Amino acid sequence: MLAIVATLDAPGRFIFRDQLTRAALSVPLNLVEGSQRHTTREYGRFVEVAAGSAAETRYLLSVLGRLADGDAHLRRLEQDYETLVRRLQALRSQLTRLALEPRDGSPRT
């Protein structure tokens, strides 16, 4: 992957690598930060941001894959991030449902 980025001009190389790094690191950082929040709703918001960062990372990997004529390693990373995005979206949906449940555990009417 770095070999592909190396083919870009110096400013483009820095910008692309920097954006990919920031997006990829944002996923776990938001999950860790959100896990320390006091409410399910707050945590869910951080999961939502993490999912957005994972989607951004997936897109950047797809751009790299097109530049690399469908490199198999990049394609696998892109698929892994697609799975991650879906799982984070599912977690966000579950947290939203939990946040809406009454404290005693009975369903809302």
C-alpha positions as CSV (number, residue, x, y, z in Angstrom):
1,M,0.0,0.0,0.0
2,L,2.8,2.4,0.9
3,A,4.4,1.8,-2.5
4,I,1.2,3.1,-4.2
5,V,1.1,6.2,-2.0
6,A,4.8,6.7,-2.8
7,T,3.9,7.2,-6.5
8,L,2.0,10.3,-5.6
9,D,3.6,13.7,-5.6
10,A,5.1,14.8,-2.3
11,P,2.1,17.0,-1.1
12,G,-0.4,14.4,-2.3
13,R,1.5,11.6,-0.7
14,F,1.5,13.4,2.7
15,I,-2.2,14.4,2.5
16,F,-3.4,11.0,1.5
17,R,-1.3,9.1,4.0
18,D,-2.2,11.6,6.8
19,Q,-5.9,11.3,6.0
20,L,-5.9,7.5,5.9
21,T,-4.0,7.4,9.2
22,R,-6.3,9.8,10.9
23,A,-9.4,8.0,9.7
24,A,-8.2,4.6,10.7
25,L,-7.0,5.7,14.1
26,S,-10.3,7.6,14.7
27,V,-12.2,4.3,14.8
28,P,-10.7,2.7,17.9
29,L,-10.1,6.1,19.6
30,N,-13.8,7.0,19.4
31,L,-14.8,3.5,20.7
32,V,-12.4,3.9,23.7
33,E,-13.5,7.4,24.5
34,G,-17.2,6.5,24.1
35,S,-16.9,3.5,26.4
36,Q,-16.1,5.9,29.2
37,R,-19.2,7.9,28.8
38,H,-22.0,7.8,31.4
39,T,-25.0,7.0,29.3
40,T,-25.8,4.6,26.5
41,R,-26.9,7.5,24.3
42,E,-23.5,9.2,24.7
43,Y,-21.7,6.0,23.9
44,G,-23.9,5.4,20.9
45,R,-22.9,8.8,19.5
46,F,-19.2,7.8,19.7
47,V,-20.0,4.5,18.0
48,E,-21.7,6.5,15.2
49,V,-18.6,8.7,14.7
50,A,-16.4,5.5,14.7
51,A,-18.6,4.0,12.0
52,G,-18.2,7.2,9.9
53,S,-14.5,7.0,10.3
54,A,-14.5,3.4,9.3
55,A,-16.5,4.2,6.2
56,E,-14.0,7.0,5.4
57,T,-11.1,4.6,5.7
58,R,-12.9,2.1,3.5
59,Y,-13.3,4.7,0.8
60,L,-9.7,5.8,1.0
61,L,-8.7,2.1,0.6
62,S,-11.0,1.8,-2.4
63,V,-9.2,4.8,-4.0
64,L,-5.9,3.2,-3.4
65,G,-7.2,0.0,-4.8
66,R,-8.2,1.7,-8.0
67,L,-4.8,3.3,-8.2
68,A,-3.2,-0.1,-7.7
69,D,-5.3,-1.8,-10.3
70,G,-7.3,-3.9,-7.8
71,D,-4.5,-5.0,-5.5
72,A,-5.7,-8.1,-3.6
73,H,-4.4,-6.9,-0.2
74,L,-6.1,-3.6,-0.5
75,R,-9.3,-5.2,-1.7
76,R,-9.2,-7.5,1.5
77,L,-8.6,-4.4,3.7
78,E,-11.5,-2.6,2.1
79,Q,-13.8,-5.7,2.6
80,D,-12.7,-5.9,6.3
81,Y,-13.6,-2.2,6.8
82,E,-17.0,-2.8,5.1
83,T,-17.6,-5.6,7.7
84,L,-16.5,-3.2,10.4
85,V,-18.9,-0.5,9.2
86,R,-21.8,-2.9,9.2
87,R,-21.0,-4.2,12.7
88,L,-20.6,-0.7,14.1
89,Q,-23.9,0.3,12.6
90,A,-25.6,-2.7,14.1
91,L,-24.1,-1.8,17.5
92,R,-25.3,1.7,17.2
93,S,-28.8,0.5,16.4
94,Q,-28.7,-1.8,19.5
95,L,-27.5,1.0,21.7
96,T,-30.3,3.3,20.4
97,R,-32.9,0.6,21.4
98,L,-31.3,0.2,24.8
99,A,-31.3,3.9,25.4
100,L,-35.0,4.1,24.7
101,E,-35.9,1.3,27.1
102,P,-37.3,2.3,30.5
103,R,-35.0,1.7,33.4
104,D,-37.0,-1.1,34.9
105,G,-36.5,-3.2,31.7
106,S,-40.2,-3.3,30.7
107,P,-41.0,-2.4,27.1
108,R,-42.2,1.1,26.4
109,T,-45.8,1.5,25.4
